């Protein structure tokens, strides 16, 4: 009888674990509002000060959130002003009295007058940077004799167990040209960059001769062991168009780049490219990004179909076409650019990790690309109102010098994969020279 009870307990435990949502994986690393970081209906402000003891009280009531430990026990901070130009360490939080004791000011000047607004911030409640360094131990600066501006993530292929490929679009000059290279790994943490080009615009008839081509989203595994890779391709007039190619496991091109023949997403008059592709419950889903002339107030759309090649080639069989994000109509961190999105499948549910860049404001996310989470519920995409949930360290390198190379905004085209109870995300952190450094972060899922 005891064995049966133990067995049932184990089954129940496994069942409960399987039901965990991706939302539960993320802590609230950026606390900007007592209700919603998207709407920011009730900004956090100071209600009482004690200058002698360097402490404050705020209208934020869920102070237990500030006791959540970071991945390396990094401190929580108070931030003020655009891009967190003011950073103040939190030394102690008294749940009973509401007093928040402050430590050193690492950047800017903290305005602790009553009524002043602030944010609570600790990115490391969510993630750990792999190796606390850029992705490659010997980071490439040149390919042959040509200087690299930066390397970005362009989607992960798992060819076999312990055999991973990260497509790496490489930018030359000030975005003058871009070509697709790759890196390999056996464990998703130690990577080798290969100076072997897969594709450039000289191989694409409808591309600008010396222009930009990049891959986006994780390639879609096809039944014959090949991979469909989404492409953004620069045209002769500077606009982008949507395309795809097919690679085999040797990373050879077996289907040359073709334009996606959906009128809204190709042609010289369009300026758009695909962001991500997946198949969920028998339905293919594709996310597209539309650029505006000023590169702001842009949009993310989703199409669904049961036959992806028929949709791409003939513009037929499309079930739905929906706007996921129209930046000019959004609020909070979503109001600005809308230029990155990736699908994540977790415990049989589908999610979108959405990257956006807020227009000027008094919040940390101003002029920064940060990431929030959407979940597919009853065929509708629902925001996690705590978003953004992934925020880069910014100026906290003044306390933690090892993160100085992360001191600007996150880069686009985030590439996710789940492995051994971790969600791995490959992306770029902004710095001054080069523009970005490719890195990986990981988030515990168990």
Secondary structure, DSSP 8 states (H G I E B T S, - for coil): -HHHHHHHHHHHHHHHHHT--GGGG----EE-BSS-TTT--SB-BEEEEETTTTEEEES---GGGGG---TT----EEEESGGG-EEEEEEEE-TTT--EEEEEEEES----STT-B-EEE-GGGT-EEGGGS-S-SS---EETTEEEEEE----EEEEETTEEEEEEEEEETTTTEEEEEEEEESSSSSEEEEEEEEE-GGG-TTS-TT-BEEEEEEEEE-TTS-EEEEEEEE-TTS-EEEEEEEE-TT--EEEEEEE---GGG-STT--EEEEEEEEETTEEEEEEEE--TTS-S-EEEEEEES-HHHHHHHS--EEEEEEEEEGGG--GGGSEEEEEEEEEEETTEEEEEEEEEE-S-SSTTBT-EEEEEEEEETTEEEE-TT---B---GGGGGT-GGGGGG-S-B-S--EEEEETTEEEEEEEEE-SSSSEEEEEEEEE--
